[in-house]
């Protein structure tokens, strides 16, 4: 079994290992999937600023409805509002579109 796992690692099929954390157990009671619309000329500056925000746990450049999608962890609604306000004030941000996760129905890891 260990030889097979090592072989899959060498082939790049297994790229790494991870720990899955429950944000609520760490005091983050709200999780938001947030779309961010950005002026094209400011895209990479906004991405750089978003990377610096500790509460943003995931960040992706997309081709969907929003140029950027972020997953934001917040302790309460006040903190979530503050983070979204901070994002909206970044130069070039046109719109911030948060969706608060009420319940996770499926969560498969690749």
ROSE-4610 file (N, C-alpha, C; in Angstrom, 1 decimal, always signed):
// ROSE-4610
residu = [X/X/X/X/X/X/X/X/X/X/X/X/X/X/X/X/X/X/X/X/X/X/X/X/X/X/X/X/X/X/X/X/X/X/X/X/X/X/X/X/X/X/X/X/X/X/X/X/X/X/X/X/X/X/X/X/X/X/X/X/X/X/X/X/X/X/X/X/X/X/X/X/X/X/X/X/X/X/X/X/X/X/X/X/X/X/X/X/X/X/X/X/X/X/X/X/X/X/X/X/X/X/X/X/X/X/X/X/X/X/X/X/X/X/X/X/X/X/X/X/X/X/X/X/X/X/X/X/X/X/X/X/X/X/X/X/X/X/X/X/X/X/X/X/X/X/X/X/X/X/X/X/X/X/X/X/X/X/X/X/X/X/X/X/X/X/X/X/X/X/X/X/X/X/X/X/X/X/X/X/X/X/X/X/X/X/X/X/X/X/X/X/X/X/X/X/X/X/X/X/X/X/X/X/X/X/X/X/X/X/X/X/X/X/X/X/X/X/X/X/X/X/X/X/X/X/X/X/X/X/X/X/X/X/X/X/X/X/X/X/X/X/X/X/X/X/X/X/X/X/X/X/X/X/X/X/X/X/X/X/X/X/X/X/X/X/X/X/X/X/X/X/X/X/X/X/X/X/X/X/X/X/X/X/X/X/X/X/X/X/X/X/X/X/X/X/X/X/X/X/X/X/X/X/X/X/X/X/X/X/X/X/X/X/X/X/X/X/X/X/X/X/X/X/X/X/X/X/X/X]
num = [1/1/1/2/2/2/3/3/3/4/4/4/5/5/5/6/6/6/7/7/7/8/8/8/9/9/9/10/10/10/11/11/11/12/12/12/13/13/13/14/14/14/15/15/15/16/16/16/17/17/17/18/18/18/19/19/19/20/20/20/21/21/21/22/22/22/23/23/23/24/24/24/25/25/25/26/26/26/27/27/27/28/28/28/29/29/29/30/30/30/31/31/31/32/32/32/33/33/33/34/34/34/35/35/35/36/36/36/37/37/37/38/38/38/39/39/39/40/40/40/41/41/41/42/42/42/43/43/43/44/44/44/45/45/45/46/46/46/47/47/47/48/48/48/49/49/49/50/50/50/51/51/51/52/52/52/53/53/53/54/54/54/55/55/55/56/56/56/57/57/57/58/58/58/59/59/59/60/60/60/61/61/61/62/62/62/63/63/63/64/64/64/65/65/65/66/66/66/67/67/67/68/68/68/69/69/69/70/70/70/71/71/71/72/72/72/73/73/73/74/74/74/75/75/75/76/76/76/77/77/77/78/78/78/79/79/79/80/80/80/81/81/81/82/82/82/83/83/83/84/84/84/85/85/85/86/86/86/87/87/87/88/88/88/89/89/89/90/90/90/91/91/91/92/92/92/93/93/93/94/94/94/95/95/95/96/96/96/97/97/97/98/98/98/99/99/99/100/100/100/101/101/101/102/102/102/103/103/103/104/104/104/105/105/105/106/106/106/107/107/107/108/108/108/109/109/109/110/110/110]
x = [+0.8/+0.0/+0.9/+1.9/+2.7/+3.5/+3.9/+4.6/+3.6/+2.4/+1.4/+1.2/+1.1/+0.9/+2.1/+3.3/+4.5/+4.6/+4.2/+4.2/+3.2/+2.0/+1.0/+1.5/+2.3/+2.9/+3.9/+4.7/+5.8/+5.2/+4.0/+3.4/+2.6/+2.5/+1.8/+0.3/-0.2/-1.6/-2.0/-1.2/-1.4/-0.5/-1.1/-0.3/+0.0/-0.7/-0.5/-1.6/-1.5/-2.4/-2.9/-4.1/-4.7/-5.5/-5.7/-6.6/-7.8/-9.0/-10.2/-10.7/-10.8/-11.1/-12.5/-13.3/-14.6/-14.5/-14.8/-14.6/-15.4/-16.6/-17.4/-16.7/-16.0/-15.3/-14.2/-13.7/-12.7/-13.3/-14.6/-15.3/-15.7/-15.6/-16.0/-17.4/-18.4/-19.8/-20.5/-19.8/-20.4/-19.3/-19.8/-18.9/-19.6/-19.0/-19.6/-18.8/-19.5/-18.9/-19.2/-18.2/-18.3/-17.8/-18.6/-18.2/-17.7/-16.7/-16.1/-16.0/-16.7/-16.6/-15.6/-14.7/-13.5/-13.3/-12.9/-12.5/-11.3/-11.2/-10.1/-8.7/-8.6/-7.2/-6.8/-7.7/-7.3/-7.3/-7.5/-7.7/-6.6/-5.4/-4.3/-3.9/-4.2/-3.9/-5.0/-6.2/-7.3/-6.9/-6.5/-6.2/-5.1/-4.1/-2.9/-3.4/-4.4/-4.9/-5.8/-6.6/-7.4/-6.6/-5.5/-4.6/-4.1/-4.0/-3.5/-4.6/-5.8/-6.9/-7.0/-6.6/-6.6/-7.9/-9.0/-10.3/-10.7/-10.0/-10.3/-9.5/-10.2/-9.6/-9.4/-10.1/-10.0/-10.2/-9.4/-9.5/-9.3/-10.2/-10.1/-10.4/-9.7/-10.0/-10.9/-12.1/-13.1/-13.5/-14.2/-14.8/-16.3/-16.8/-18.3/-18.8/-19.9/-20.6/-19.7/-18.7/-17.8/-16.3/-15.5/-14.1/-13.4/-13.7/-13.1/-14.1/-13.8/-14.6/-13.8/-14.3/-13.6/-14.5/-13.9/-14.6/-14.0/-15.0/-14.6/-15.2/-14.3/-14.7/-14.8/-15.9/-16.1/-16.7/-16.4/-16.9/-18.3/-18.8/-20.2/-20.5/-21.8/-22.2/-21.5/-21.1/-20.4/-19.1/-18.3/-17.0/-17.2/-18.2/-18.4/-18.7/-19.5/-19.8/-18.6/-17.8/-16.5/-15.6/-15.5/-14.6/-15.2/-16.5/-17.0/-16.9/-17.1/-16.9/-15.4/-14.5/-13.1/-12.8/-13.4/-13.2/-13.8/-15.0/-15.7/-14.9/-14.1/-13.4/-12.0/-11.7/-10.4/-10.6/-9.6/-9.7/-9.9/-11.0/-11.3/-12.4/-12.8/-13.9/-15.2/-16.0/-17.3/-18.4/-18.3/-19.4/-19.0/-19.5/-19.2/-20.5/-20.6/-21.8/-21.7/-22.0/-21.8/-23.0/-22.7/-23.8/-23.3/-24.1/-23.7/-24.2/-23.3/-23.6/-24.4/-25.6/-26.5/-26.2/-26.0/-25.7/-25.0/-23.9/-23.2/-23.9/-24.2/-25.0/-24.1/-23.0/-22.0/-20.7/-19.6/-18.3/-17.3/-17.1/-16.1/-14.8/-13.8/-12.4/-11.8/-11.2/-10.6/-9.5]
y = [-1.2/+0.0/+1.3/+1.3/+2.5/+2.7/+1.6/+1.7/+2.3/+1.9/+2.4/+3.9/+4.3/+5.8/+6.6/+6.1/+6.8/+6.9/+5.9/+5.9/+7.0/+7.0/+8.0/+9.4/+9.6/+10.9/+11.3/+10.3/+10.6/+10.9/+10.3/+10.6/+11.9/+12.5/+13.8/+13.6/+12.4/+12.1/+12.6/+12.2/+12.7/+13.9/+15.1/+16.3/+16.8/+16.3/+16.8/+16.3/+16.7/+16.3/+17.5/+17.4/+18.6/+18.3/+19.3/+19.1/+20.0/+19.4/+20.2/+20.7/+22.0/+22.7/+23.2/+23.1/+23.6/+25.0/+26.0/+27.4/+27.8/+27.2/+27.5/+27.1/+26.0/+25.5/+26.5/+27.3/+28.3/+29.7/+29.7/+31.0/+31.8/+31.3/+32.0/+31.5/+32.2/+31.8/+32.1/+32.9/+33.2/+33.0/+32.3/+32.1/+32.6/+33.4/+34.0/+33.7/+33.3/+33.2/+34.5/+35.3/+36.7/+36.9/+37.4/+37.7/+39.2/+39.5/+40.8/+41.2/+42.3/+42.9/+44.0/+43.9/+44.9/+45.4/+46.7/+47.3/+46.5/+46.2/+45.3/+45.9/+47.2/+47.7/+47.6/+47.4/+47.3/+45.8/+44.9/+43.5/+42.9/+43.1/+42.4/+43.2/+44.5/+45.2/+44.8/+44.6/+44.2/+42.8/+41.9/+40.5/+40.6/+41.4/+41.5/+42.0/+43.0/+43.5/+42.4/+41.7/+40.7/+39.6/+39.2/+38.2/+38.6/+39.9/+40.3/+40.3/+40.1/+40.1/+38.7/+38.6/+37.3/+36.5/+37.2/+36.5/+35.9/+36.3/+35.7/+34.4/+33.3/+31.9/+31.3/+31.8/+31.2/+32.4/+32.4/+33.4/+32.8/+33.2/+32.6/+33.6/+33.6/+34.4/+33.6/+34.1/+33.3/+33.9/+33.2/+33.6/+33.7/+33.6/+33.6/+35.0/+35.1/+36.4/+37.4/+37.0/+37.9/+37.5/+38.5/+38.3/+37.5/+37.8/+37.3/+36.6/+35.5/+34.8/+34.6/+34.9/+34.8/+34.1/+33.3/+32.7/+33.5/+34.1/+34.9/+34.3/+34.2/+33.7/+34.9/+35.0/+36.1/+35.6/+36.3/+35.9/+36.2/+37.3/+37.8/+38.7/+39.1/+39.9/+41.2/+41.8/+43.1/+42.9/+41.9/+41.6/+41.4/+40.6/+40.3/+41.6/+42.4/+43.7/+44.6/+44.6/+45.4/+44.9/+43.6/+43.0/+43.4/+43.2/+43.5/+45.0/+45.8/+47.3/+47.6/+46.9/+47.1/+46.7/+45.6/+45.2/+46.2/+46.7/+47.7/+49.0/+49.3/+50.6/+50.4/+49.3/+49.1/+49.8/+50.5/+51.2/+50.2/+50.4/+49.6/+48.6/+48.4/+47.5/+48.2/+47.5/+48.1/+47.6/+46.3/+45.7/+44.5/+44.4/+43.2/+42.5/+41.2/+40.4/+39.2/+39.4/+38.3/+37.4/+36.1/+35.1/+34.3/+34.5/+33.8/+32.3/+31.5/+30.0/+29.7/+29.2/+28.8/+27.4/+26.5/+25.1/+24.5/+23.7/+23.0/+21.7/+21.4/+20.2/+19.1/+19.5/+18.6/+19.2/+18.5/+19.1/+18.0/+17.7/+16.7/+17.4/+16.8/+17.3/+16.6/+17.3/+16.6/+15.6]
z = [+0.0/+0.0/+0.0/+0.8/+0.9/-0.4/-1.1/-2.4/-3.4/-3.4/-4.3/-4.1/-2.8/-2.5/-3.0/-2.7/-3.1/-4.6/-5.3/-6.8/-7.3/-6.7/-7.1/-6.8/-5.7/-5.4/-6.5/-6.8/-7.8/-9.2/-9.5/-10.8/-10.8/-9.6/-9.5/-9.4/-9.2/-9.1/-7.7/-6.7/-5.3/-5.2/-5.1/-5.1/-3.7/-2.7/-1.3/-0.4/+0.8/+1.8/+2.5/+3.1/+3.7/+5.0/+5.7/+6.9/+6.6/+6.9/+6.7/+8.1/+8.1/+9.4/+9.3/+10.4/+10.6/+11.1/+10.2/+10.7/+11.9/+12.1/+13.3/+14.6/+14.5/+15.7/+16.1/+15.2/+15.4/+15.7/+15.8/+16.1/+14.9/+13.7/+12.5/+12.2/+12.6/+12.5/+11.2/+10.4/+9.1/+8.0/+6.9/+5.8/+4.6/+3.8/+2.6/+1.3/+0.3/-1.0/-1.7/-2.0/-2.4/-3.8/-4.7/-6.0/-6.0/-6.7/-6.8/-8.3/-8.6/-10.0/-10.0/-10.9/-10.9/-12.3/-12.4/-13.6/-14.1/-15.4/-15.9/-15.6/-15.7/-15.5/-14.1/-13.1/-11.7/-11.2/-12.1/-11.6/-10.8/-11.2/-10.5/-9.2/-9.2/-8.0/-6.9/-7.3/-6.4/-5.9/-6.8/-6.3/-5.3/-5.5/-4.6/-3.2/-3.2/-1.9/-1.2/-2.0/-1.4/-0.8/-1.4/-0.8/+0.6/+0.8/+2.1/+3.3/+2.9/+3.9/+4.6/+5.8/+6.5/+6.5/+6.5/+6.6/+5.2/+4.2/+2.9/+2.8/+2.8/+2.9/+1.6/+0.5/-0.8/-1.8/-2.8/-3.8/-5.2/-6.2/-7.5/-8.5/-9.6/-10.8/-11.7/-12.1/-12.8/-14.1/-14.9/-16.2/-16.0/-14.8/-14.6/-14.4/-13.6/-13.4/-12.8/-12.0/-11.3/-11.7/-11.8/-12.2/-11.1/-9.8/-8.7/-7.8/-7.2/-6.2/-5.0/-3.8/-2.6/-1.6/-0.7/+0.4/+1.7/+2.4/+3.5/+4.8/+5.8/+7.1/+8.0/+8.8/+9.7/+11.0/+12.1/+13.4/+13.6/+13.0/+13.1/+11.9/+11.9/+10.8/+10.7/+11.8/+11.9/+11.2/+11.5/+10.9/+9.4/+9.0/+7.6/+6.8/+7.4/+6.8/+6.6/+7.7/+7.6/+6.5/+6.4/+5.3/+4.0/+3.8/+2.5/+2.1/+3.2/+3.0/+2.6/+3.2/+2.9/+1.4/+1.0/-0.4/-1.3/-1.0/-1.9/-2.1/-1.1/-1.2/-1.9/-2.3/-3.1/-4.5/-4.9/-6.2/-7.3/-8.1/-9.3/-9.0/-7.7/-7.4/-7.7/-8.6/-9.0/-8.1/-7.7/-7.0/-6.2/-5.0/-4.1/-3.9/-4.2/-4.2/-3.3/-2.0/-1.0/-1.0/-0.8/-0.5/+0.7/+1.8/+3.1/+3.0/+3.3/+3.3/+4.6/+4.3/+5.4/+5.9/+4.9/+5.2/+4.1/+4.4/+3.4/+3.1/+1.9/+1.5/+0.9/+0.4/-0.2/-0.2/+0.2/+0.3/+0.0/-1.3/-1.7/-2.0/-1.5/-1.7/-2.9/-3.8/-5.0/-4.6]
